[in-house]
Amino acid sequence: MNDDELELSLNDGEKFRWFRHDLKDSVGFWLGAPEYYREDDCFVEAVLRGGSVEPCFETAAKVDRLISEVLVKAGRVG
């Protein structure tokens, strides 16, 4: 389905649907796309503690570049 709901369809046709609040996800708030909440929370906590997080921006940029190169070679990005 999507990040806010989950649906299970059994072979006998029976269906079950759960929504995020049914799954006891205890995040404090959503500020953007749900898949980034925990990363953002980890970053904010690190800043407040005076620490750092991994991956850092440089590492993330390298991963993005590698993914782009793979997609180009696979003919999926022009």
PDB file with one MODEL, atoms N, CA, C and O in Angstrom:
MODEL        1
ATOM      1  N   MET A   1       0.836  -1.176   0.000  1.00  0.00           N
ATOM      2  CA  MET A   1       0.000   0.000   0.000  1.00  0.00           C
ATOM      3  C   MET A   1       0.889   1.252   0.000  1.00  0.00           C
ATOM      4  O   MET A   1       1.306   1.708  -1.064  1.00  0.00           O
ATOM      5  N   ASN A   2       1.181   1.808   1.178  1.00  0.00           N
ATOM      6  CA  ASN A   2       2.061   2.973   1.265  1.00  0.00           C
ATOM      7  C   ASN A   2       2.651   3.027   2.674  1.00  0.00           C
ATOM      8  O   ASN A   2       2.540   2.061   3.429  1.00  0.00           O
ATOM      9  N   ASP A   3       3.271   4.141   3.031  1.00  0.00           N
ATOM     10  CA  ASP A   3       3.906   4.249   4.351  1.00  0.00           C
ATOM     11  C   ASP A   3       2.916   4.407   5.489  1.00  0.00           C
ATOM     12  O   ASP A   3       3.302   4.328   6.655  1.00  0.00           O
ATOM     13  N   ASP A   4       1.650   4.628   5.175  1.00  0.00           N
ATOM     14  CA  ASP A   4       0.661   4.853   6.217  1.00  0.00           C
ATOM     15  C   ASP A   4      -0.296   3.698   6.423  1.00  0.00           C
ATOM     16  O   ASP A   4      -1.051   3.689   7.395  1.00  0.00           O
ATOM     17  N   GLU A   5      -0.280   2.713   5.519  1.00  0.00           N
ATOM     18  CA  GLU A   5      -1.174   1.583   5.689  1.00  0.00           C
ATOM     19  C   GLU A   5      -0.562   0.313   5.115  1.00  0.00           C
ATOM     20  O   GLU A   5       0.316   0.358   4.253  1.00  0.00           O
ATOM     21  N   LEU A   6      -1.037  -0.799   5.607  1.00  0.00           N
ATOM     22  CA  LEU A   6      -0.577  -2.111   5.192  1.00  0.00           C
ATOM     23  C   LEU A   6      -1.795  -2.984   4.969  1.00  0.00           C
ATOM     24  O   LEU A   6      -2.703  -3.021   5.799  1.00  0.00           O
ATOM     25  N   GLU A   7      -1.813  -3.689   3.846  1.00  0.00           N
ATOM     26  CA  GLU A   7      -2.934  -4.581   3.567  1.00  0.00           C
ATOM     27  C   GLU A   7      -2.405  -5.974   3.297  1.00  0.00           C
ATOM     28  O   GLU A   7      -1.425  -6.149   2.573  1.00  0.00           O
ATOM     29  N   LEU A   8      -3.062  -6.970   3.886  1.00  0.00           N
ATOM     30  CA  LEU A   8      -2.713  -8.370   3.695  1.00  0.00           C
ATOM     31  C   LEU A   8      -3.904  -9.059   3.053  1.00  0.00           C
ATOM     32  O   LEU A   8      -5.010  -9.035   3.592  1.00  0.00           O
ATOM     33  N   SER A   9      -3.671  -9.681   1.887  1.00  0.00           N
ATOM     34  CA  SER A   9      -4.730 -10.421   1.194  1.00  0.00           C
ATOM     35  C   SER A   9      -4.357 -11.896   1.196  1.00  0.00           C
ATOM     36  O   SER A   9      -3.314 -12.281   0.668  1.00  0.00           O
ATOM     37  N   LEU A  10      -5.207 -12.711   1.786  1.00  0.00           N
ATOM     38  CA  LEU A  10      -4.964 -14.152   1.841  1.00  0.00           C
ATOM     39  C   LEU A  10      -5.488 -14.826   0.580  1.00  0.00           C
ATOM     40  O   LEU A  10      -6.312 -14.265  -0.142  1.00  0.00           O
ATOM     41  N   ASN A  11      -5.003 -16.028   0.327  1.00  0.00           N
ATOM     42  CA  ASN A  11      -5.424 -16.772  -0.860  1.00  0.00           C
ATOM     43  C   ASN A  11      -6.923 -17.032  -0.888  1.00  0.00           C
ATOM     44  O   ASN A  11      -7.507 -17.146  -1.966  1.00  0.00           O
ATOM     45  N   ASP A  12      -7.554 -17.127   0.270  1.00  0.00           N
ATOM     46  CA  ASP A  12      -8.992 -17.408   0.313  1.00  0.00           C
ATOM     47  C   ASP A  12      -9.831 -16.141   0.104  1.00  0.00           C
ATOM     48  O   ASP A  12     -11.056 -16.190   0.211  1.00  0.00           O
ATOM     49  N   GLY A  13      -9.183 -15.010  -0.191  1.00  0.00           N
ATOM     50  CA  GLY A  13      -9.899 -13.766  -0.440  1.00  0.00           C
ATOM     51  C   GLY A  13     -10.068 -12.885   0.781  1.00  0.00           C
ATOM     52  O   GLY A  13     -10.478 -11.731   0.658  1.00  0.00           O
ATOM     53  N   GLU A  14      -9.761 -13.409   1.956  1.00  0.00           N
ATOM     54  CA  GLU A  14      -9.883 -12.602   3.172  1.00  0.00           C
ATOM     55  C   GLU A  14      -8.811 -11.518   3.171  1.00  0.00           C
ATOM     56  O   GLU A  14      -7.664 -11.775   2.805  1.00  0.00           O
ATOM     57  N   LYS A  15      -9.185 -10.306   3.582  1.00  0.00           N
ATOM     58  CA  LYS A  15      -8.254  -9.182   3.604  1.00  0.00           C
ATOM     59  C   LYS A  15      -8.198  -8.556   4.983  1.00  0.00           C
ATOM     60  O   LYS A  15      -9.191  -8.501   5.708  1.00  0.00           O
ATOM     61  N   PHE A  16      -7.034  -8.097   5.316  1.00  0.00           N
ATOM     62  CA  PHE A  16      -6.807  -7.386   6.572  1.00  0.00           C
ATOM     63  C   PHE A  16      -6.104  -6.088   6.232  1.00  0.00           C
ATOM     64  O   PHE A  16      -5.254  -6.060   5.342  1.00  0.00           O
ATOM     65  N   ARG A  17      -6.444  -5.009   6.927  1.00  0.00           N
ATOM     66  CA  ARG A  17      -5.799  -3.719   6.700  1.00  0.00           C
ATOM     67  C   ARG A  17      -5.468  -3.092   8.044  1.00  0.00           C
ATOM     68  O   ARG A  17      -6.292  -3.052   8.957  1.00  0.00           O
ATOM     69  N   TRP A  18      -4.240  -2.606   8.137  1.00  0.00           N
ATOM     70  CA  TRP A  18      -3.787  -1.893   9.313  1.00  0.00           C
ATOM     71  C   TRP A  18      -3.278  -0.534   8.884  1.00  0.00           C
ATOM     72  O   TRP A  18      -2.730  -0.381   7.792  1.00  0.00           O
ATOM     73  N   PHE A  19      -3.459   0.445   9.743  1.00  0.00           N
ATOM     74  CA  PHE A  19      -2.935   1.780   9.503  1.00  0.00           C
ATOM     75  C   PHE A  19      -1.802   2.043  10.482  1.00  0.00           C
ATOM     76  O   PHE A  19      -1.682   1.355  11.496  1.00  0.00           O
ATOM     77  N   ARG A  20      -0.973   3.035  10.184  1.00  0.00           N
ATOM     78  CA  ARG A  20       0.227   3.303  10.989  1.00  0.00           C
ATOM     79  C   ARG A  20      -0.082   3.353  12.479  1.00  0.00           C
ATOM     80  O   ARG A  20       0.661   2.781  13.277  1.00  0.00           O
ATOM     81  N   HIS A  21      -1.155   4.019  12.868  1.00  0.00           N
ATOM     82  CA  HIS A  21      -1.449   4.138  14.299  1.00  0.00           C
ATOM     83  C   HIS A  21      -1.816   2.786  14.917  1.00  0.00           C
ATOM     84  O   HIS A  21      -1.701   2.618  16.131  1.00  0.00           O
ATOM     85  N   ASP A  22      -2.255   1.821  14.105  1.00  0.00           N
ATOM     86  CA  ASP A  22      -2.546   0.482  14.617  1.00  0.00           C
ATOM     87  C   ASP A  22      -1.274  -0.302  14.903  1.00  0.00           C
ATOM     88  O   ASP A  22      -1.302  -1.262  15.674  1.00  0.00           O
ATOM     89  N   LEU A  23      -0.163   0.089  14.296  1.00  0.00           N
ATOM     90  CA  LEU A  23       1.084  -0.665  14.391  1.00  0.00           C
ATOM     91  C   LEU A  23       1.982  -0.193  15.526  1.00  0.00           C
ATOM     92  O   LEU A  23       3.114  -0.657  15.666  1.00  0.00           O
ATOM     93  N   LYS A  24       1.477   0.725  16.329  1.00  0.00           N
ATOM     94  CA  LYS A  24       2.185   1.207  17.527  1.00  0.00           C
ATOM     95  C   LYS A  24       3.530   1.849  17.201  1.00  0.00           C
ATOM     96  O   LYS A  24       4.481   1.722  17.972  1.00  0.00           O
ATOM     97  N   ASP A  25       3.613   2.530  16.073  1.00  0.00           N
ATOM     98  CA  ASP A  25       4.826   3.262  15.741  1.00  0.00           C
ATOM     99  C   ASP A  25       4.872   4.484  16.646  1.00  0.00           C
ATOM    100  O   ASP A  25       3.982   5.332  16.585  1.00  0.00           O
ATOM    101  N   SER A  26       5.879   4.584  17.468  1.00  0.00           N
ATOM    102  CA  SER A  26       5.884   5.604  18.515  1.00  0.00           C
ATOM    103  C   SER A  26       6.728   6.829  18.168  1.00  0.00           C
ATOM    104  O   SER A  26       7.303   7.449  19.063  1.00  0.00           O
ATOM    105  N   VAL A  27       6.813   7.190  16.887  1.00  0.00           N
ATOM    106  CA  VAL A  27       7.563   8.386  16.538  1.00  0.00           C
ATOM    107  C   VAL A  27       6.838   9.615  17.068  1.00  0.00           C
ATOM    108  O   VAL A  27       5.613   9.632  17.186  1.00  0.00           O
ATOM    109  N   GLY A  28       7.617  10.634  17.382  1.00  0.00           N
ATOM    110  CA  GLY A  28       7.047  11.818  17.990  1.00  0.00           C
ATOM    111  C   GLY A  28       6.251  12.692  17.045  1.00  0.00           C
ATOM    112  O   GLY A  28       5.197  13.207  17.419  1.00  0.00           O
ATOM    113  N   PHE A  29       6.734  12.869  15.827  1.00  0.00           N
ATOM    114  CA  PHE A  29       6.034  13.724  14.866  1.00  0.00           C
ATOM    115  C   PHE A  29       6.585  13.428  13.482  1.00  0.00           C
ATOM    116  O   PHE A  29       7.638  12.806  13.337  1.00  0.00           O
ATOM    117  N   TRP A  30       5.861  13.880  12.468  1.00  0.00           N
ATOM    118  CA  TRP A  30       6.292  13.729  11.079  1.00  0.00           C
ATOM    119  C   TRP A  30       6.493  15.116  10.508  1.00  0.00           C
ATOM    120  O   TRP A  30       5.569  15.930  10.510  1.00  0.00           O
ATOM    121  N   LEU A  31       7.699  15.398  10.015  1.00  0.00           N
ATOM    122  CA  LEU A  31       7.995  16.714   9.496  1.00  0.00           C
ATOM    123  C   LEU A  31       8.147  16.705   7.984  1.00  0.00           C
ATOM    124  O   LEU A  31       8.211  17.771   7.372  1.00  0.00           O
ATOM    125  N   GLY A  32       8.205  15.573   7.387  1.00  0.00           N
ATOM    126  CA  GLY A  32       8.387  15.453   5.940  1.00  0.00           C
ATOM    127  C   GLY A  32       8.019  14.051   5.535  1.00  0.00           C
ATOM    128  O   GLY A  32       7.125  13.441   6.121  1.00  0.00           O
ATOM    129  N   ALA A  33       8.684  13.552   4.559  1.00  0.00           N
ATOM    130  CA  ALA A  33       8.420  12.194   4.105  1.00  0.00           C
ATOM    131  C   ALA A  33       8.709  11.224   5.247  1.00  0.00           C
ATOM    132  O   ALA A  33       9.743  11.346   5.905  1.00  0.00           O
ATOM    133  N   PRO A  34       7.836  10.281   5.491  1.00  0.00           N
ATOM    134  CA  PRO A  34       7.988   9.397   6.650  1.00  0.00           C
ATOM    135  C   PRO A  34       9.295   8.626   6.678  1.00  0.00           C
ATOM    136  O   PRO A  34       9.827   8.351   7.753  1.00  0.00           O
ATOM    137  N   GLU A  35       9.822   8.272   5.505  1.00  0.00           N
ATOM    138  CA  GLU A  35      11.039   7.471   5.515  1.00  0.00           C
ATOM    139  C   GLU A  35      12.247   8.235   6.021  1.00  0.00           C
ATOM    140  O   GLU A  35      13.279   7.627   6.304  1.00  0.00           O
ATOM    141  N   TYR A  36      12.145   9.583   6.147  1.00  0.00           N
ATOM    142  CA  TYR A  36      13.270  10.363   6.626  1.00  0.00           C
ATOM    143  C   TYR A  36      13.155  10.737   8.094  1.00  0.00           C
ATOM    144  O   TYR A  36      14.100  11.305   8.642  1.00  0.00           O
ATOM    145  N   TYR A  37      12.054  10.451   8.748  1.00  0.00           N
ATOM    146  CA  TYR A  37      11.862  10.908  10.125  1.00  0.00           C
ATOM    147  C   TYR A  37      12.977  10.419  11.041  1.00  0.00           C
ATOM    148  O   TYR A  37      13.595  11.218  11.744  1.00  0.00           O
ATOM    149  N   ARG A  38      13.236   9.125  11.039  1.00  0.00           N
ATOM    150  CA  ARG A  38      14.215   8.577  11.986  1.00  0.00           C
ATOM    151  C   ARG A  38      15.621   9.091  11.714  1.00  0.00           C
ATOM    152  O   ARG A  38      16.386   9.331  12.648  1.00  0.00           O
ATOM    153  N   GLU A  39      15.969   9.265  10.428  1.00  0.00           N
ATOM    154  CA  GLU A  39      17.270   9.833  10.107  1.00  0.00           C
ATOM    155  C   GLU A  39      17.369  11.264  10.614  1.00  0.00           C
ATOM    156  O   GLU A  39      18.389  11.656  11.179  1.00  0.00           O
ATOM    157  N   ASP A  40      16.312  12.044  10.414  1.00  0.00           N
ATOM    158  CA  ASP A  40      16.314  13.426  10.894  1.00  0.00           C
ATOM    159  C   ASP A  40      16.425  13.465  12.415  1.00  0.00           C
ATOM    160  O   ASP A  40      17.164  14.279  12.967  1.00  0.00           O
ATOM    161  N   ASP A  41      15.693  12.589  13.086  1.00  0.00           N
ATOM    162  CA  ASP A  41      15.722  12.538  14.542  1.00  0.00           C
ATOM    163  C   ASP A  41      17.127  12.185  15.036  1.00  0.00           C
ATOM    164  O   ASP A  41      17.614  12.776  16.000  1.00  0.00           O
ATOM    165  N   CYS A  42      17.766  11.237  14.388  1.00  0.00           N
ATOM    166  CA  CYS A  42      19.129  10.838  14.764  1.00  0.00           C
ATOM    167  C   CYS A  42      20.090  12.010  14.579  1.00  0.00           C
ATOM    168  O   CYS A  42      20.950  12.247  15.427  1.00  0.00           O
ATOM    169  N   PHE A  43      19.947  12.745  13.472  1.00  0.00           N
ATOM    170  CA  PHE A  43      20.799  13.904  13.211  1.00  0.00           C
ATOM    171  C   PHE A  43      20.614  14.977  14.279  1.00  0.00           C
ATOM    172  O   PHE A  43      21.593  15.510  14.801  1.00  0.00           O
ATOM    173  N   VAL A  44      19.363  15.293  14.605  1.00  0.00           N
ATOM    174  CA  VAL A  44      19.087  16.323  15.618  1.00  0.00           C
ATOM    175  C   VAL A  44      19.669  15.908  16.966  1.00  0.00           C
ATOM    176  O   VAL A  44      20.283  16.727  17.650  1.00  0.00           O
ATOM    177  N   GLU A  45      19.488  14.664  17.352  1.00  0.00           N
ATOM    178  CA  GLU A  45      20.040  14.187  18.630  1.00  0.00           C
ATOM    179  C   GLU A  45      21.561  14.300  18.647  1.00  0.00           C
ATOM    180  O   GLU A  45      22.140  14.685  19.663  1.00  0.00           O
ATOM    181  N   ALA A  46      22.217  13.969  17.529  1.00  0.00           N
ATOM    182  CA  ALA A  46      23.672  14.072  17.456  1.00  0.00           C
ATOM    183  C   ALA A  46      24.126  15.519  17.608  1.00  0.00           C
ATOM    184  O   ALA A  46      25.105  15.796  18.300  1.00  0.00           O
ATOM    185  N   VAL A  47      23.419  16.437  16.965  1.00  0.00           N
ATOM    186  CA  VAL A  47      23.770  17.859  17.081  1.00  0.00           C
ATOM    187  C   VAL A  47      23.613  18.323  18.531  1.00  0.00           C
ATOM    188  O   VAL A  47      24.475  19.023  19.062  1.00  0.00           O
ATOM    189  N   LEU A  48      22.520  17.930  19.158  1.00  0.00           N
ATOM    190  CA  LEU A  48      22.291  18.336  20.548  1.00  0.00           C
ATOM    191  C   LEU A  48      23.338  17.765  21.493  1.00  0.00           C
ATOM    192  O   LEU A  48      23.686  18.404  22.486  1.00  0.00           O
ATOM    193  N   ARG A  49      23.846  16.571  21.198  1.00  0.00           N
ATOM    194  CA  ARG A  49      24.874  15.935  22.029  1.00  0.00           C
ATOM    195  C   ARG A  49      26.282  16.391  21.658  1.00  0.00           C
ATOM    196  O   ARG A  49      27.245  16.088  22.363  1.00  0.00           O
ATOM    197  N   GLY A  50      26.399  17.124  20.543  1.00  0.00           N
ATOM    198  CA  GLY A  50      27.719  17.555  20.088  1.00  0.00           C
ATOM    199  C   GLY A  50      28.474  16.447  19.391  1.00  0.00           C
ATOM    200  O   GLY A  50      29.699  16.509  19.283  1.00  0.00           O
ATOM    201  N   GLY A  51      27.773  15.438  18.919  1.00  0.00           N
ATOM    202  CA  GLY A  51      28.416  14.313  18.248  1.00  0.00           C
ATOM    203  C   GLY A  51      28.235  14.369  16.749  1.00  0.00           C
ATOM    204  O   GLY A  51      27.909  15.414  16.186  1.00  0.00           O
ATOM    205  N   SER A  52      28.450  13.244  16.115  1.00  0.00           N
ATOM    206  CA  SER A  52      28.258  13.158  14.671  1.00  0.00           C
ATOM    207  C   SER A  52      27.498  11.878  14.365  1.00  0.00           C
ATOM    208  O   SER A  52      27.367  10.992  15.209  1.00  0.00           O
ATOM    209  N   VAL A  53      27.013  11.806  13.163  1.00  0.00           N
ATOM    210  CA  VAL A  53      26.279  10.623  12.733  1.00  0.00           C
ATOM    211  C   VAL A  53      26.937  10.054  11.492  1.00  0.00           C
ATOM    212  O   VAL A  53      27.645  10.761  10.775  1.00  0.00           O
ATOM    213  N   GLU A  54      26.707   8.800  11.246  1.00  0.00           N
ATOM    214  CA  GLU A  54      27.223   8.154  10.043  1.00  0.00           C
ATOM    215  C   GLU A  54      26.032   7.553   9.336  1.00  0.00           C
ATOM    216  O   GLU A  54      25.265   6.867  10.012  1.00  0.00           O
ATOM    217  N   PRO A  55      25.796   7.729   8.073  1.00  0.00           N
ATOM    218  CA  PRO A  55      26.766   8.342   7.191  1.00  0.00           C
ATOM    219  C   PRO A  55      26.725   9.859   7.265  1.00  0.00           C
ATOM    220  O   PRO A  55      25.674  10.467   7.468  1.00  0.00           O
ATOM    221  N   CYS A  56      27.876  10.439   7.097  1.00  0.00           N
ATOM    222  CA  CYS A  56      27.964  11.892   7.034  1.00  0.00           C
ATOM    223  C   CYS A  56      27.592  12.336   5.615  1.00  0.00           C
ATOM    224  O   CYS A  56      27.308  11.500   4.757  1.00  0.00           O
ATOM    225  N   PHE A  57      27.593  13.621   5.375  1.00  0.00           N
ATOM    226  CA  PHE A  57      27.227  14.135   4.059  1.00  0.00           C
ATOM    227  C   PHE A  57      28.153  13.576   2.983  1.00  0.00           C
ATOM    228  O   PHE A  57      27.696  13.180   1.911  1.00  0.00           O
ATOM    229  N   GLU A  58      29.455  13.544   3.270  1.00  0.00           N
ATOM    230  CA  GLU A  58      30.422  13.060   2.276  1.00  0.00           C
ATOM    231  C   GLU A  58      30.156  11.594   1.915  1.00  0.00           C
ATOM    232  O   GLU A  58      30.176  11.233   0.738  1.00  0.00           O
ATOM    233  N   THR A  59      29.911  10.765   2.905  1.00  0.00           N
ATOM    234  CA  THR A  59      29.612   9.361   2.644  1.00  0.00           C
ATOM    235  C   THR A  59      28.321   9.218   1.850  1.00  0.00           C
ATOM    236  O   THR A  59      28.252   8.433   0.904  1.00  0.00           O
ATOM    237  N   ALA A  60      27.300   9.974   2.234  1.00  0.00           N
ATOM    238  CA  ALA A  60      26.022   9.911   1.528  1.00  0.00           C
ATOM    239  C   ALA A  60      26.186  10.357   0.076  1.00  0.00           C
ATOM    240  O   ALA A  60      25.571   9.776  -0.818  1.00  0.00           O
ATOM    241  N   ALA A  61      27.000  11.373  -0.171  1.00  0.00           N
ATOM    242  CA  ALA A  61      27.239  11.840  -1.541  1.00  0.00           C
ATOM    243  C   ALA A  61      27.921  10.759  -2.375  1.00  0.00           C
ATOM    244  O   ALA A  61      27.601  10.584  -3.551  1.00  0.00           O
ATOM    245  N   LYS A  62      28.855  10.037  -1.770  1.00  0.00           N
ATOM    246  CA  LYS A  62      29.530   8.942  -2.485  1.00  0.00           C
ATOM    247  C   LYS A  62      28.537   7.835  -2.838  1.00  0.00           C
ATOM    248  O   LYS A  62      28.582   7.284  -3.938  1.00  0.00           O
ATOM    249  N   VAL A  63      27.649   7.513  -1.911  1.00  0.00           N
ATOM    250  CA  VAL A  63      26.633   6.489  -2.172  1.00  0.00           C
ATOM    251  C   VAL A  63      25.704   6.947  -3.294  1.00  0.00           C
ATOM    252  O   VAL A  63      25.387   6.166  -4.191  1.00  0.00           O
ATOM    253  N   ASP A  64      25.267   8.201  -3.250  1.00  0.00           N
ATOM    254  CA  ASP A  64      24.405   8.731  -4.313  1.00  0.00           C
ATOM    255  C   ASP A  64      25.104   8.673  -5.667  1.00  0.00           C
ATOM    256  O   ASP A  64      24.486   8.300  -6.665  1.00  0.00           O
ATOM    257  N   ARG A  65      26.391   9.039  -5.713  1.00  0.00           N
ATOM    258  CA  ARG A  65      27.142   8.992  -6.969  1.00  0.00           C
ATOM    259  C   ARG A  65      27.229   7.563  -7.494  1.00  0.00           C
ATOM    260  O   ARG A  65      27.061   7.330  -8.691  1.00  0.00           O
ATOM    261  N   LEU A  66      27.489   6.609  -6.607  1.00  0.00           N
ATOM    262  CA  LEU A  66      27.584   5.206  -7.011  1.00  0.00           C
ATOM    263  C   LEU A  66      26.246   4.707  -7.559  1.00  0.00           C
ATOM    264  O   LEU A  66      26.210   4.024  -8.583  1.00  0.00           O
ATOM    265  N   ILE A  67      25.163   5.042  -6.888  1.00  0.00           N
ATOM    266  CA  ILE A  67      23.832   4.632  -7.358  1.00  0.00           C
ATOM    267  C   ILE A  67      23.558   5.233  -8.734  1.00  0.00           C
ATOM    268  O   ILE A  67      23.029   4.549  -9.611  1.00  0.00           O
ATOM    269  N   SER A  68      23.909   6.492  -8.930  1.00  0.00           N
ATOM    270  CA  SER A  68      23.712   7.142 -10.230  1.00  0.00           C
ATOM    271  C   SER A  68      24.520   6.448 -11.321  1.00  0.00           C
ATOM    272  O   SER A  68      24.015   6.234 -12.423  1.00  0.00           O
ATOM    273  N   GLU A  69      25.763   6.097 -11.026  1.00  0.00           N
ATOM    274  CA  GLU A  69      26.601   5.405 -12.013  1.00  0.00           C
ATOM    275  C   GLU A  69      26.014   4.050 -12.386  1.00  0.00           C
ATOM    276  O   GLU A  69      26.010   3.674 -13.558  1.00  0.00           O
ATOM    277  N   VAL A  70      25.520   3.318 -11.397  1.00  0.00           N
ATOM    278  CA  VAL A  70      24.900   2.017 -11.669  1.00  0.00           C
ATOM    279  C   VAL A  70      23.670   2.189 -12.549  1.00  0.00           C
ATOM    280  O   VAL A  70      23.479   1.432 -13.501  1.00  0.00           O
ATOM    281  N   LEU A  71      22.833   3.181 -12.240  1.00  0.00           N
ATOM    282  CA  LEU A  71      21.629   3.416 -13.037  1.00  0.00           C
ATOM    283  C   LEU A  71      21.966   3.809 -14.470  1.00  0.00           C
ATOM    284  O   LEU A  71      21.293   3.378 -15.406  1.00  0.00           O
ATOM    285  N   VAL A  72      22.997   4.618 -14.646  1.00  0.00           N
ATOM    286  CA  VAL A  72      23.424   5.011 -16.003  1.00  0.00           C
ATOM    287  C   VAL A  72      23.884   3.770 -16.773  1.00  0.00           C
ATOM    288  O   VAL A  72      23.483   3.570 -17.919  1.00  0.00           O
ATOM    289  N   LYS A  73      24.713   2.946 -16.157  1.00  0.00           N
ATOM    290  CA  LYS A  73      25.210   1.742 -16.833  1.00  0.00           C
ATOM    291  C   LYS A  73      24.107   0.748 -17.134  1.00  0.00           C
ATOM    292  O   LYS A  73      24.192  -0.019 -18.093  1.00  0.00           O
ATOM    293  N   ALA A  74      23.067   0.767 -16.305  1.00  0.00           N
ATOM    294  CA  ALA A  74      21.943  -0.125 -16.536  1.00  0.00           C
ATOM    295  C   ALA A  74      20.963   0.464 -17.562  1.00  0.00           C
ATOM    296  O   ALA A  74      19.980  -0.184 -17.924  1.00  0.00           O
ATOM    297  N   GLY A  75      21.231   1.685 -18.025  1.00  0.00           N
ATOM    298  CA  GLY A  75      20.373   2.317 -19.003  1.00  0.00           C
ATOM    299  C   GLY A  75      19.075   2.861 -18.438  1.00  0.00           C
ATOM    300  O   GLY A  75      18.119   3.076 -19.183  1.00  0.00           O
ATOM    301  N   ARG A  76      19.028   3.084 -17.150  1.00  0.00           N
ATOM    302  CA  ARG A  76      17.802   3.571 -16.517  1.00  0.00           C
ATOM    303  C   ARG A  76      17.799   5.063 -16.323  1.00  0.00           C
ATOM    304  O   ARG A  76      16.759   5.643 -16.009  1.00  0.00           O
ATOM    305  N   VAL A  77      18.938   5.701 -16.501  1.00  0.00           N
ATOM    306  CA  VAL A  77      19.030   7.170 -16.388  1.00  0.00           C
ATOM    307  C   VAL A  77      19.881   7.643 -17.562  1.00  0.00           C
ATOM    308  O   VAL A  77      20.920   7.061 -17.875  1.00  0.00           O
ATOM    309  N   GLY A  78      19.420   8.704 -18.197  1.00  0.00           N
ATOM    310  CA  GLY A  78      20.155   9.170 -19.372  1.00  0.00           C
ATOM    311  C   GLY A  78      20.886  10.429 -19.197  1.00  0.00           C
ATOM    312  O   GLY A  78      21.535  10.902 -20.131  1.00  0.00           O
TER     313      GLY A  78
ENDMDL
END
